[in-house]
Amino acid sequence: MSSSKQQTQAIQDQTDKIQLSQVLDTQQTKVNTMKSDKNASQADINAAVETLEEIKRELNKLENGRGGVSQLKDM
């Protein structure tokens, strides 16, 4: 991968991290709100928590560097 392509990817990764962090904060707030809402169903709470966990996994992947298929497609 060329240097400029690596720089572009690094910038994109940083942008993705920022956006995912914002989504994570929003989702965490949503989960907390749902947990305190007596009318929220357990299934809805579980789904929101699962979404939160998925966001955390994606953010973790970005923070630990791209791996596997993601790097292959950039070559």
N, CA, C, O and CB atoms as a CASP TS submission, in Angstrom:
PFRMAT TS
TARGET T0000
AUTHOR 0000-0000-0000
METHOD Language model
MODEL 1
PARENT N/A
ATOM      1  N   MET     1       0.852  -1.175   0.000  1.00  0.00           N
ATOM      2  CA  MET     1       0.000   0.000   0.000  1.00  0.00           C
ATOM      3  C   MET     1       0.900   1.241   0.000  1.00  0.00           C
ATOM      4  O   MET     1       1.895   1.291   0.724  1.00  0.00           O
ATOM      5  CB  MET     1      -0.971  -0.003   1.233  1.00  0.00           C
ATOM      6  N   SER     2       0.555   2.214  -0.794  1.00  0.00           N
ATOM      7  CA  SER     2       1.349   3.434  -0.885  1.00  0.00           C
ATOM      8  C   SER     2       1.220   4.246   0.403  1.00  0.00           C
ATOM      9  O   SER     2       0.292   4.072   1.193  1.00  0.00           O
ATOM     10  CB  SER     2       0.910   4.276  -2.101  1.00  0.00           C
ATOM     11  N   SER     3       2.186   5.133   0.575  1.00  0.00           N
ATOM     12  CA  SER     3       2.197   5.964   1.779  1.00  0.00           C
ATOM     13  C   SER     3       0.948   6.839   1.875  1.00  0.00           C
ATOM     14  O   SER     3       0.350   6.967   2.944  1.00  0.00           O
ATOM     15  CB  SER     3       3.446   6.841   1.799  1.00  0.00           C
ATOM     16  N   SER     4       0.560   7.440   0.746  1.00  0.00           N
ATOM     17  CA  SER     4      -0.627   8.299   0.783  1.00  0.00           C
ATOM     18  C   SER     4      -1.888   7.478   1.052  1.00  0.00           C
ATOM     19  O   SER     4      -2.816   7.946   1.711  1.00  0.00           O
ATOM     20  CB  SER     4      -0.772   9.072  -0.540  1.00  0.00           C
ATOM     21  N   LYS     5      -1.907   6.257   0.537  1.00  0.00           N
ATOM     22  CA  LYS     5      -3.061   5.386   0.781  1.00  0.00           C
ATOM     23  C   LYS     5      -3.114   4.993   2.263  1.00  0.00           C
ATOM     24  O   LYS     5      -4.192   4.911   2.852  1.00  0.00           O
ATOM     25  CB  LYS     5      -2.992   4.114  -0.119  1.00  0.00           C
ATOM     26  N   GLN     6      -1.943   4.753   2.855  1.00  0.00           N
ATOM     27  CA  GLN     6      -1.890   4.434   4.285  1.00  0.00           C
ATOM     28  C   GLN     6      -2.344   5.627   5.121  1.00  0.00           C
ATOM     29  O   GLN     6      -3.063   5.466   6.107  1.00  0.00           O
ATOM     30  CB  GLN     6      -0.464   4.013   4.692  1.00  0.00           C
ATOM     31  N   GLN     7      -1.923   6.817   4.723  1.00  0.00           N
ATOM     32  CA  GLN     7      -2.330   8.020   5.452  1.00  0.00           C
ATOM     33  C   GLN     7      -3.833   8.229   5.343  1.00  0.00           C
ATOM     34  O   GLN     7      -4.501   8.567   6.320  1.00  0.00           O
ATOM     35  CB  GLN     7      -1.583   9.255   4.922  1.00  0.00           C
ATOM     36  N   THR     8      -4.350   8.022   4.142  1.00  0.00           N
ATOM     37  CA  THR     8      -5.792   8.155   3.938  1.00  0.00           C
ATOM     38  C   THR     8      -6.539   7.155   4.802  1.00  0.00           C
ATOM     39  O   THR     8      -7.555   7.495   5.410  1.00  0.00           O
ATOM     40  CB  THR     8      -6.156   7.956   2.458  1.00  0.00           C
ATOM     41  N   GLN     9      -6.041   5.916   4.864  1.00  0.00           N
ATOM     42  CA  GLN     9      -6.683   4.881   5.674  1.00  0.00           C
ATOM     43  C   GLN     9      -6.615   5.242   7.153  1.00  0.00           C
ATOM     44  O   GLN     9      -7.580   5.035   7.889  1.00  0.00           O
ATOM     45  CB  GLN     9      -6.021   3.513   5.429  1.00  0.00           C
ATOM     46  N   ALA    10      -5.483   5.777   7.586  1.00  0.00           N
ATOM     47  CA  ALA    10      -5.330   6.166   8.991  1.00  0.00           C
ATOM     48  C   ALA    10      -6.317   7.276   9.353  1.00  0.00           C
ATOM     49  O   ALA    10      -6.912   7.264  10.430  1.00  0.00           O
ATOM     50  CB  ALA    10      -3.882   6.626   9.272  1.00  0.00           C
ATOM     51  N   ILE    11      -6.483   8.225   8.450  1.00  0.00           N
ATOM     52  CA  ILE    11      -7.448   9.308   8.685  1.00  0.00           C
ATOM     53  C   ILE    11      -8.863   8.750   8.731  1.00  0.00           C
ATOM     54  O   ILE    11      -9.659   9.132   9.589  1.00  0.00           O
ATOM     55  CB  ILE    11      -7.337  10.393   7.587  1.00  0.00           C
ATOM     56  N   GLN    12      -9.177   7.841   7.802  1.00  0.00           N
ATOM     57  CA  GLN    12     -10.511   7.232   7.780  1.00  0.00           C
ATOM     58  C   GLN    12     -10.765   6.441   9.063  1.00  0.00           C
ATOM     59  O   GLN    12     -11.853   6.502   9.635  1.00  0.00           O
ATOM     60  CB  GLN    12     -10.667   6.313   6.549  1.00  0.00           C
ATOM     61  N   ASP    13      -9.745   5.695   9.510  1.00  0.00           N
ATOM     62  CA  ASP    13      -9.885   4.930  10.750  1.00  0.00           C
ATOM     63  C   ASP    13     -10.145   5.857  11.932  1.00  0.00           C
ATOM     64  O   ASP    13     -10.980   5.561  12.787  1.00  0.00           O
ATOM     65  CB  ASP    13      -8.627   4.085  11.008  1.00  0.00           C
ATOM     66  N   GLN    14      -9.431   6.974  11.980  1.00  0.00           N
ATOM     67  CA  GLN    14      -9.618   7.930  13.074  1.00  0.00           C
ATOM     68  C   GLN    14     -11.024   8.518  13.034  1.00  0.00           C
ATOM     69  O   GLN    14     -11.673   8.673  14.069  1.00  0.00           O
ATOM     70  CB  GLN    14      -8.566   9.055  12.998  1.00  0.00           C
ATOM     71  N   THR    15     -11.483   8.841  11.833  1.00  0.00           N
ATOM     72  CA  THR    15     -12.842   9.362  11.666  1.00  0.00           C
ATOM     73  C   THR    15     -13.863   8.328  12.117  1.00  0.00           C
ATOM     74  O   THR    15     -14.828   8.655  12.807  1.00  0.00           O
ATOM     75  CB  THR    15     -13.099   9.761  10.198  1.00  0.00           C
ATOM     76  N   ASP    16     -13.643   7.080  11.722  1.00  0.00           N
ATOM     77  CA  ASP    16     -14.543   5.999  12.127  1.00  0.00           C
ATOM     78  C   ASP    16     -14.569   5.846  13.643  1.00  0.00           C
ATOM     79  O   ASP    16     -15.630   5.630  14.229  1.00  0.00           O
ATOM     80  CB  ASP    16     -14.121   4.678  11.473  1.00  0.00           C
ATOM     81  N   LYS    17     -13.403   5.956  14.280  1.00  0.00           N
ATOM     82  CA  LYS    17     -13.331   5.842  15.744  1.00  0.00           C
ATOM     83  C   LYS    17     -14.155   6.939  16.415  1.00  0.00           C
ATOM     84  O   LYS    17     -14.897   6.685  17.364  1.00  0.00           O
ATOM     85  CB  LYS    17     -11.864   5.915  16.223  1.00  0.00           C
ATOM     86  N   ILE    18     -14.012   8.155  15.907  1.00  0.00           N
ATOM     87  CA  ILE    18     -14.748   9.284  16.485  1.00  0.00           C
ATOM     88  C   ILE    18     -16.251   9.068  16.331  1.00  0.00           C
ATOM     89  O   ILE    18     -17.015   9.245  17.280  1.00  0.00           O
ATOM     90  CB  ILE    18     -14.326  10.615  15.815  1.00  0.00           C
ATOM     91  N   GLN    19     -16.662   8.683  15.124  1.00  0.00           N
ATOM     92  CA  GLN    19     -18.086   8.463  14.878  1.00  0.00           C
ATOM     93  C   GLN    19     -18.618   7.314  15.728  1.00  0.00           C
ATOM     94  O   GLN    19     -19.698   7.415  16.311  1.00  0.00           O
ATOM     95  CB  GLN    19     -18.334   8.177  13.393  1.00  0.00           C
ATOM     96  N   LEU    20     -17.857   6.220  15.799  1.00  0.00           N
ATOM     97  CA  LEU    20     -18.308   5.081  16.604  1.00  0.00           C
ATOM     98  C   LEU    20     -18.363   5.437  18.081  1.00  0.00           C
ATOM     99  O   LEU    20     -19.252   4.974  18.795  1.00  0.00           O
ATOM    100  CB  LEU    20     -17.387   3.879  16.393  1.00  0.00           C
ATOM    101  N   SER    21     -17.430   6.248  18.545  1.00  0.00           N
ATOM    102  CA  SER    21     -17.450   6.683  19.950  1.00  0.00           C
ATOM    103  C   SER    21     -18.714   7.477  20.248  1.00  0.00           C
ATOM    104  O   SER    21     -19.319   7.330  21.310  1.00  0.00           O
ATOM    105  CB  SER    21     -16.204   7.531  20.276  1.00  0.00           C
ATOM    106  N   GLN    22     -19.102   8.319  19.299  1.00  0.00           N
ATOM    107  CA  GLN    22     -20.328   9.100  19.476  1.00  0.00           C
ATOM    108  C   GLN    22     -21.555   8.194  19.471  1.00  0.00           C
ATOM    109  O   GLN    22     -22.468   8.371  20.277  1.00  0.00           O
ATOM    110  CB  GLN    22     -20.452  10.163  18.373  1.00  0.00           C
ATOM    111  N   VAL    23     -21.571   7.228  18.564  1.00  0.00           N
ATOM    112  CA  VAL    23     -22.685   6.276  18.505  1.00  0.00           C
ATOM    113  C   VAL    23     -22.724   5.452  19.788  1.00  0.00           C
ATOM    114  O   VAL    23     -23.798   5.173  20.320  1.00  0.00           O
ATOM    115  CB  VAL    23     -22.556   5.346  17.265  1.00  0.00           C
ATOM    116  N   LEU    24     -21.555   5.066  20.280  1.00  0.00           N
ATOM    117  CA  LEU    24     -21.466   4.295  21.523  1.00  0.00           C
ATOM    118  C   LEU    24     -22.063   5.084  22.687  1.00  0.00           C
ATOM    119  O   LEU    24     -22.838   4.541  23.474  1.00  0.00           O
ATOM    120  CB  LEU    24     -19.999   3.922  21.827  1.00  0.00           C
ATOM    121  N   ASP    25     -21.709   6.348  22.797  1.00  0.00           N
ATOM    122  CA  ASP    25     -22.256   7.197  23.865  1.00  0.00           C
ATOM    123  C   ASP    25     -23.777   7.290  23.771  1.00  0.00           C
ATOM    124  O   ASP    25     -24.483   7.188  24.774  1.00  0.00           O
ATOM    125  CB  ASP    25     -21.639   8.605  23.801  1.00  0.00           C
ATOM    126  N   THR    26     -24.261   7.485  22.560  1.00  0.00           N
ATOM    127  CA  THR    26     -25.706   7.584  22.342  1.00  0.00           C
ATOM    128  C   THR    26     -26.403   6.283  22.715  1.00  0.00           C
ATOM    129  O   THR    26     -27.444   6.293  23.372  1.00  0.00           O
ATOM    130  CB  THR    26     -26.006   7.941  20.882  1.00  0.00           C
ATOM    131  N   GLN    27     -25.824   5.165  22.292  1.00  0.00           N
ATOM    132  CA  GLN    27     -26.429   3.861  22.574  1.00  0.00           C
ATOM    133  C   GLN    27     -26.394   3.563  24.070  1.00  0.00           C
ATOM    134  O   GLN    27     -27.343   2.993  24.608  1.00  0.00           O
ATOM    135  CB  GLN    27     -25.703   2.749  21.795  1.00  0.00           C
ATOM    136  N   GLN    28     -25.307   3.944  24.747  1.00  0.00           N
ATOM    137  CA  GLN    28     -25.209   3.724  26.193  1.00  0.00           C
ATOM    138  C   GLN    28     -26.297   4.513  26.914  1.00  0.00           C
ATOM    139  O   GLN    28     -26.914   4.011  27.854  1.00  0.00           O
ATOM    140  CB  GLN    28     -23.808   4.130  26.719  1.00  0.00           C
ATOM    141  N   THR    29     -26.530   5.736  26.477  1.00  0.00           N
ATOM    142  CA  THR    29     -27.594   6.558  27.055  1.00  0.00           C
ATOM    143  C   THR    29     -28.952   5.901  26.825  1.00  0.00           C
ATOM    144  O   THR    29     -29.795   5.862  27.721  1.00  0.00           O
ATOM    145  CB  THR    29     -27.575   7.980  26.449  1.00  0.00           C
ATOM    146  N   LYS    30     -29.151   5.388  25.618  1.00  0.00           N
ATOM    147  CA  LYS    30     -30.414   4.717  25.287  1.00  0.00           C
ATOM    148  C   LYS    30     -30.634   3.501  26.188  1.00  0.00           C
ATOM    149  O   LYS    30     -31.732   3.296  26.706  1.00  0.00           O
ATOM    150  CB  LYS    30     -30.425   4.288  23.804  1.00  0.00           C
ATOM    151  N   VAL    31     -29.586   2.698  26.371  1.00  0.00           N
ATOM    152  CA  VAL    31     -29.693   1.513  27.231  1.00  0.00           C
ATOM    153  C   VAL    31     -30.018   1.928  28.661  1.00  0.00           C
ATOM    154  O   VAL    31     -30.898   1.345  29.296  1.00  0.00           O
ATOM    155  CB  VAL    31     -28.382   0.688  27.196  1.00  0.00           C
ATOM    156  N   ASN    32     -29.315   2.927  29.164  1.00  0.00           N
ATOM    157  CA  ASN    32     -29.559   3.388  30.537  1.00  0.00           C
ATOM    158  C   ASN    32     -30.988   3.893  30.710  1.00  0.00           C
ATOM    159  O   ASN    32     -31.633   3.624  31.723  1.00  0.00           O
ATOM    160  CB  ASN    32     -28.569   4.496  30.912  1.00  0.00           C
ATOM    161  N   THR    33     -31.472   4.624  29.715  1.00  0.00           N
ATOM    162  CA  THR    33     -32.844   5.135  29.755  1.00  0.00           C
ATOM    163  C   THR    33     -33.845   3.989  29.747  1.00  0.00           C
ATOM    164  O   THR    33     -34.812   3.991  30.510  1.00  0.00           O
ATOM    165  CB  THR    33     -33.106   6.075  28.568  1.00  0.00           C
ATOM    166  N   MET    34     -33.607   3.014  28.882  1.00  0.00           N
ATOM    167  CA  MET    34     -34.525   1.872  28.788  1.00  0.00           C
ATOM    168  C   MET    34     -34.549   1.071  30.087  1.00  0.00           C
ATOM    169  O   MET    34     -35.605   0.601  30.511  1.00  0.00           O
ATOM    170  CB  MET    34     -34.124   0.959  27.620  1.00  0.00           C
ATOM    171  N   LYS    35     -33.384   0.918  30.717  1.00  0.00           N
ATOM    172  CA  LYS    35     -33.317   0.152  31.967  1.00  0.00           C
ATOM    173  C   LYS    35     -34.107   0.826  33.088  1.00  0.00           C
ATOM    174  O   LYS    35     -34.627   0.155  33.979  1.00  0.00           O
ATOM    175  CB  LYS    35     -31.860  -0.029  32.397  1.00  0.00           C
ATOM    176  N   SER    36     -34.192   2.150  33.036  1.00  0.00           N
ATOM    177  CA  SER    36     -34.938   2.856  34.084  1.00  0.00           C
ATOM    178  C   SER    36     -36.406   3.052  33.720  1.00  0.00           C
ATOM    179  O   SER    36     -37.196   3.522  34.539  1.00  0.00           O
ATOM    180  CB  SER    36     -34.298   4.205  34.358  1.00  0.00           C
ATOM    181  N   ASP    37     -36.769   2.695  32.497  1.00  0.00           N
ATOM    182  CA  ASP    37     -38.152   2.834  32.033  1.00  0.00           C
ATOM    183  C   ASP    37     -38.936   1.570  32.382  1.00  0.00           C
ATOM    184  O   ASP    37     -38.637   0.484  31.886  1.00  0.00           O
ATOM    185  CB  ASP    37     -38.201   3.103  30.497  1.00  0.00           C
ATOM    186  N   LYS    38     -39.923   1.724  33.227  1.00  0.00           N
ATOM    187  CA  LYS    38     -40.717   0.568  33.673  1.00  0.00           C
ATOM    188  C   LYS    38     -41.514  -0.056  32.526  1.00  0.00           C
ATOM    189  O   LYS    38     -41.887  -1.227  32.602  1.00  0.00           O
ATOM    190  CB  LYS    38     -41.673   0.986  34.794  1.00  0.00           C
ATOM    191  N   ASN    39     -41.777   0.708  31.470  1.00  0.00           N
ATOM    192  CA  ASN    39     -42.560   0.209  30.344  1.00  0.00           C
ATOM    193  C   ASN    39     -41.720  -0.478  29.269  1.00  0.00           C
ATOM    194  O   ASN    39     -42.274  -1.074  28.345  1.00  0.00           O
ATOM    195  CB  ASN    39     -43.321   1.339  29.727  1.00  0.00           C
ATOM    196  N   ALA    40     -40.403  -0.403  29.375  1.00  0.00           N
ATOM    197  CA  ALA    40     -39.540  -1.028  28.367  1.00  0.00           C
ATOM    198  C   ALA    40     -39.558  -2.542  28.542  1.00  0.00           C
ATOM    199  O   ALA    40     -39.440  -3.050  29.657  1.00  0.00           O
ATOM    200  CB  ALA    40     -38.088  -0.486  28.467  1.00  0.00           C
ATOM    201  N   SER    41     -39.704  -3.248  27.442  1.00  0.00           N
ATOM    202  CA  SER    41     -39.711  -4.711  27.523  1.00  0.00           C
ATOM    203  C   SER    41     -38.278  -5.224  27.649  1.00  0.00           C
ATOM    204  O   SER    41     -37.331  -4.590  27.185  1.00  0.00           O
ATOM    205  CB  SER    41     -40.406  -5.334  26.278  1.00  0.00           C
ATOM    206  N   GLN    42     -38.145  -6.381  28.285  1.00  0.00           N
ATOM    207  CA  GLN    42     -36.820  -6.975  28.453  1.00  0.00           C
ATOM    208  C   GLN    42     -36.196  -7.295  27.094  1.00  0.00           C
ATOM    209  O   GLN    42     -34.983  -7.174  26.925  1.00  0.00           O
ATOM    210  CB  GLN    42     -36.907  -8.250  29.313  1.00  0.00           C
ATOM    211  N   ALA    43     -37.014  -7.698  26.134  1.00  0.00           N
ATOM    212  CA  ALA    43     -36.501  -8.011  24.792  1.00  0.00           C
ATOM    213  C   ALA    43     -35.899  -6.767  24.138  1.00  0.00           C
ATOM    214  O   ALA    43     -34.848  -6.840  23.503  1.00  0.00           O
ATOM    215  CB  ALA    43     -37.627  -8.587  23.901  1.00  0.00           C
ATOM    216  N   ASP    44     -36.569  -5.632  24.297  1.00  0.00           N
ATOM    217  CA  ASP    44     -36.046  -4.383  23.739  1.00  0.00           C
ATOM    218  C   ASP    44     -34.739  -3.978  24.420  1.00  0.00           C
ATOM    219  O   ASP    44     -33.798  -3.528  23.766  1.00  0.00           O
ATOM    220  CB  ASP    44     -37.082  -3.260  23.881  1.00  0.00           C
ATOM    221  N   ILE    45     -34.697  -4.145  25.728  1.00  0.00           N
ATOM    222  CA  ILE    45     -33.473  -3.830  26.475  1.00  0.00           C
ATOM    223  C   ILE    45     -32.341  -4.740  26.017  1.00  0.00           C
ATOM    224  O   ILE    45     -31.225  -4.281  25.776  1.00  0.00           O
ATOM    225  CB  ILE    45     -33.703  -3.979  28.003  1.00  0.00           C
ATOM    226  N   ASN    46     -32.635  -6.037  25.897  1.00  0.00           N
ATOM    227  CA  ASN    46     -31.611  -6.988  25.459  1.00  0.00           C
ATOM    228  C   ASN    46     -31.090  -6.638  24.070  1.00  0.00           C
ATOM    229  O   ASN    46     -29.887  -6.713  23.818  1.00  0.00           O
ATOM    230  CB  ASN    46     -32.170  -8.412  25.464  1.00  0.00           C
ATOM    231  N   ALA    47     -31.990  -6.256  23.174  1.00  0.00           N
ATOM    232  CA  ALA    47     -31.591  -5.878  21.815  1.00  0.00           C
ATOM    233  C   ALA    47     -30.702  -4.629  21.845  1.00  0.00           C
ATOM    234  O   ALA    47     -29.710  -4.549  21.120  1.00  0.00           O
ATOM    235  CB  ALA    47     -32.839  -5.628  20.933  1.00  0.00           C
ATOM    236  N   ALA    48     -31.061  -3.673  22.676  1.00  0.00           N
ATOM    237  CA  ALA    48     -30.267  -2.450  22.789  1.00  0.00           C
ATOM    238  C   ALA    48     -28.888  -2.743  23.369  1.00  0.00           C
ATOM    239  O   ALA    48     -27.892  -2.163  22.937  1.00  0.00           O
ATOM    240  CB  ALA    48     -30.995  -1.419  23.657  1.00  0.00           C
ATOM    241  N   VAL    49     -28.832  -3.639  24.344  1.00  0.00           N
ATOM    242  CA  VAL    49     -27.552  -4.029  24.942  1.00  0.00           C
ATOM    243  C   VAL    49     -26.699  -4.766  23.909  1.00  0.00           C
ATOM    244  O   VAL    49     -25.491  -4.540  23.832  1.00  0.00           O
ATOM    245  CB  VAL    49     -27.779  -4.919  26.195  1.00  0.00           C
ATOM    246  N   GLU    50     -27.312  -5.639  23.121  1.00  0.00           N
ATOM    247  CA  GLU    50     -26.573  -6.359  22.082  1.00  0.00           C
ATOM    248  C   GLU    50     -26.000  -5.379  21.059  1.00  0.00           C
ATOM    249  O   GLU    50     -24.861  -5.533  20.620  1.00  0.00           O
ATOM    250  CB  GLU    50     -27.487  -7.391  21.381  1.00  0.00           C
ATOM    251  N   THR    51     -26.779  -4.382  20.685  1.00  0.00           N
ATOM    252  CA  THR    51     -26.290  -3.354  19.761  1.00  0.00           C
ATOM    253  C   THR    51     -25.112  -2.610  20.383  1.00  0.00           C
ATOM    254  O   THR    51     -24.121  -2.327  19.710  1.00  0.00           O
ATOM    255  CB  THR    51     -27.422  -2.361  19.394  1.00  0.00           C
ATOM    256  N   LEU    52     -25.226  -2.299  21.658  1.00  0.00           N
ATOM    257  CA  LEU    52     -24.148  -1.628  22.377  1.00  0.00           C
ATOM    258  C   LEU    52     -22.879  -2.474  22.348  1.00  0.00           C
ATOM    259  O   LEU    52     -21.791  -1.957  22.096  1.00  0.00           O
ATOM    260  CB  LEU    52     -24.564  -1.339  23.829  1.00  0.00           C
ATOM    261  N   GLU    53     -23.015  -3.759  22.601  1.00  0.00           N
ATOM    262  CA  GLU    53     -21.860  -4.663  22.590  1.00  0.00           C
ATOM    263  C   GLU    53     -21.232  -4.742  21.198  1.00  0.00           C
ATOM    264  O   GLU    53     -20.008  -4.786  21.073  1.00  0.00           O
ATOM    265  CB  GLU    53     -22.276  -6.067  23.057  1.00  0.00           C
ATOM    266  N   GLU    54     -22.054  -4.759  20.162  1.00  0.00           N
ATOM    267  CA  GLU    54     -21.549  -4.805  18.786  1.00  0.00           C
ATOM    268  C   GLU    54     -20.758  -3.532  18.458  1.00  0.00           C
ATOM    269  O   GLU    54     -19.709  -3.593  17.815  1.00  0.00           O
ATOM    270  CB  GLU    54     -22.718  -4.981  17.786  1.00  0.00           C
ATOM    271  N   ILE    55     -21.266  -2.397  18.901  1.00  0.00           N
ATOM    272  CA  ILE    55     -20.553  -1.129  18.690  1.00  0.00           C
ATOM    273  C   ILE    55     -19.202  -1.176  19.404  1.00  0.00           C
ATOM    274  O   ILE    55     -18.190  -0.745  18.852  1.00  0.00           O
ATOM    275  CB  ILE    55     -21.400   0.078  19.201  1.00  0.00           C
ATOM    276  N   LYS    56     -19.190  -1.697  20.629  1.00  0.00           N
ATOM    277  CA  LYS    56     -17.936  -1.810  21.384  1.00  0.00           C
ATOM    278  C   LYS    56     -16.947  -2.706  20.652  1.00  0.00           C
ATOM    279  O   LYS    56     -15.758  -2.392  20.586  1.00  0.00           O
ATOM    280  CB  LYS    56     -18.200  -2.361  22.797  1.00  0.00           C
ATOM    281  N   ARG    57     -17.431  -3.827  20.099  1.00  0.00           N
ATOM    282  CA  ARG    57     -16.543  -4.738  19.361  1.00  0.00           C
ATOM    283  C   ARG    57     -15.952  -4.045  18.131  1.00  0.00           C
ATOM    284  O   ARG    57     -14.758  -4.169  17.857  1.00  0.00           O
ATOM    285  CB  ARG    57     -17.309  -6.013  18.934  1.00  0.00           C
ATOM    286  N   GLU    58     -16.786  -3.320  17.399  1.00  0.00           N
ATOM    287  CA  GLU    58     -16.304  -2.622  16.199  1.00  0.00           C
ATOM    288  C   GLU    58     -15.281  -1.546  16.566  1.00  0.00           C
ATOM    289  O   GLU    58     -14.267  -1.387  15.887  1.00  0.00           O
ATOM    290  CB  GLU    58     -17.487  -1.988  15.433  1.00  0.00           C
ATOM    291  N   LEU    59     -15.550  -0.826  17.624  1.00  0.00           N
ATOM    292  CA  LEU    59     -14.623   0.209  18.075  1.00  0.00           C
ATOM    293  C   LEU    59     -13.309  -0.421  18.519  1.00  0.00           C
ATOM    294  O   LEU    59     -12.236   0.109  18.235  1.00  0.00           O
ATOM    295  CB  LEU    59     -15.240   1.032  19.223  1.00  0.00           C
ATOM    296  N   ASN    60     -13.391  -1.538  19.208  1.00  0.00           N
ATOM    297  CA  ASN    60     -12.204  -2.252  19.655  1.00  0.00           C
ATOM    298  C   ASN    60     -11.360  -2.706  18.467  1.00  0.00           C
ATOM    299  O   ASN    60     -10.133  -2.621  18.503  1.00  0.00           O
ATOM    300  CB  ASN    60     -12.598  -3.453  20.514  1.00  0.00           C
ATOM    301  N   LYS    61     -12.023  -3.188  17.415  1.00  0.00           N
ATOM    302  CA  LYS    61     -11.302  -3.602  16.203  1.00  0.00           C
ATOM    303  C   LYS    61     -10.531  -2.426  15.620  1.00  0.00           C
ATOM    304  O   LYS    61      -9.369  -2.564  15.239  1.00  0.00           O
ATOM    305  CB  LYS    61     -12.280  -4.174  15.150  1.00  0.00           C
ATOM    306  N   LEU    62     -11.180  -1.277  15.553  1.00  0.00           N
ATOM    307  CA  LEU    62     -10.513  -0.086  15.016  1.00  0.00           C
ATOM    308  C   LEU    62      -9.342   0.342  15.892  1.00  0.00           C
ATOM    309  O   LEU    62      -8.284   0.712  15.383  1.00  0.00           O
ATOM    310  CB  LEU    62     -11.510   1.066  14.884  1.00  0.00           C
ATOM    311  N   GLU    63      -9.529   0.293  17.195  1.00  0.00           N
ATOM    312  CA  GLU    63      -8.477   0.723  18.110  1.00  0.00           C
ATOM    313  C   GLU    63      -7.284  -0.222  18.076  1.00  0.00           C
ATOM    314  O   GLU    63      -6.151   0.192  18.320  1.00  0.00           O
ATOM    315  CB  GLU    63      -9.020   0.820  19.527  1.00  0.00           C
ATOM    316  N   ASN    64      -7.540  -1.493  17.772  1.00  0.00           N
ATOM    317  CA  ASN    64      -6.461  -2.477  17.727  1.00  0.00           C
ATOM    318  C   ASN    64      -5.896  -2.653  16.325  1.00  0.00           C
ATOM    319  O   ASN    64      -5.066  -3.532  16.096  1.00  0.00           O
ATOM    320  CB  ASN    64      -6.952  -3.807  18.246  1.00  0.00           C
ATOM    321  N   GLY    65      -6.335  -1.836  15.402  1.00  0.00           N
ATOM    322  CA  GLY    65      -5.870  -1.930  14.022  1.00  0.00           C
ATOM    323  C   GLY    65      -6.730  -2.882  13.237  1.00  0.00           C
ATOM    324  O   GLY    65      -7.345  -3.803  13.776  1.00  0.00           O
ATOM    325  N   ARG    66      -6.754  -2.634  11.954  1.00  0.00           N
ATOM    326  CA  ARG    66      -7.561  -3.482  11.079  1.00  0.00           C
ATOM    327  C   ARG    66      -6.883  -4.835  10.947  1.00  0.00           C
ATOM    328  O   ARG    66      -5.659  -4.952  10.993  1.00  0.00           O
ATOM    329  CB  ARG    66      -7.760  -2.826   9.682  1.00  0.00           C
ATOM    330  N   GLY    67      -7.710  -5.839  10.785  1.00  0.00           N
ATOM    331  CA  GLY    67      -7.164  -7.172  10.598  1.00  0.00           C
ATOM    332  C   GLY    67      -7.970  -7.936   9.587  1.00  0.00           C
ATOM    333  O   GLY    67      -9.060  -7.520   9.195  1.00  0.00           O
ATOM    334  N   GLY    68      -7.431  -9.056   9.168  1.00  0.00           N
ATOM    335  CA  GLY    68      -8.167  -9.958   8.289  1.00  0.00           C
ATOM    336  C   GLY    68      -8.592  -9.341   6.983  1.00  0.00           C
ATOM    337  O   GLY    68      -7.788  -8.725   6.284  1.00  0.00           O
ATOM    338  N   VAL    69      -9.844  -9.504   6.657  1.00  0.00           N
ATOM    339  CA  VAL    69     -10.398  -9.102   5.366  1.00  0.00           C
ATOM    340  C   VAL    69     -10.271  -7.604   5.142  1.00  0.00           C
ATOM    341  O   VAL    69     -10.027  -7.173   4.015  1.00  0.00           O
ATOM    342  CB  VAL    69     -11.854  -9.516   5.268  1.00  0.00           C
ATOM    343  N   SER    70     -10.430  -6.810   6.176  1.00  0.00           N
ATOM    344  CA  SER    70     -10.386  -5.361   6.011  1.00  0.00           C
ATOM    345  C   SER    70      -9.064  -4.918   5.394  1.00  0.00           C
ATOM    346  O   SER    70      -9.050  -4.037   4.535  1.00  0.00           O
ATOM    347  CB  SER    70     -10.597  -4.667   7.356  1.00  0.00           C
ATOM    348  N   GLN    71      -7.963  -5.513   5.816  1.00  0.00           N
ATOM    349  CA  GLN    71      -6.670  -5.141   5.252  1.00  0.00           C
ATOM    350  C   GLN    71      -6.520  -5.667   3.835  1.00  0.00           C
ATOM    351  O   GLN    71      -5.928  -4.998   2.988  1.00  0.00           O
ATOM    352  CB  GLN    71      -5.537  -5.663   6.126  1.00  0.00           C
ATOM    353  N   LEU    72      -7.037  -6.832   3.572  1.00  0.00           N
ATOM    354  CA  LEU    72      -6.896  -7.424   2.248  1.00  0.00           C
ATOM    355  C   LEU    72      -7.545  -6.571   1.176  1.00  0.00           C
ATOM    356  O   LEU    72      -6.982  -6.398   0.095  1.00  0.00           O
ATOM    357  CB  LEU    72      -7.493  -8.810   2.228  1.00  0.00           C
ATOM    358  N   LYS    73      -8.713  -6.039   1.460  1.00  0.00           N
ATOM    359  CA  LYS    73      -9.415  -5.250   0.445  1.00  0.00           C
ATOM    360  C   LYS    73      -8.720  -3.926   0.171  1.00  0.00           C
ATOM    361  O   LYS    73      -8.962  -3.315  -0.870  1.00  0.00           O
ATOM    362  CB  LYS    73     -10.847  -4.994   0.876  1.00  0.00           C
ATOM    363  N   ASP    74      -7.864  -3.467   1.075  1.00  0.00           N
ATOM    364  CA  ASP    74      -7.163  -2.203   0.881  1.00  0.00           C
ATOM    365  C   ASP    74      -5.900  -2.352   0.043  1.00  0.00           C
ATOM    366  O   ASP    74      -5.314  -1.354  -0.376  1.00  0.00           O
ATOM    367  CB  ASP    74      -6.813  -1.603   2.215  1.00  0.00           C
ATOM    368  N   MET    75      -5.483  -3.562  -0.201  1.00  0.00           N
ATOM    369  CA  MET    75      -4.242  -3.800  -0.951  1.00  0.00           C
ATOM    370  C   MET    75      -4.465  -3.692  -2.439  1.00  0.00           C
ATOM    371  O   MET    75      -3.527  -3.864  -3.218  1.00  0.00           O
ATOM    372  CB  MET    75      -3.671  -5.168  -0.620  1.00  0.00           C
TER
END
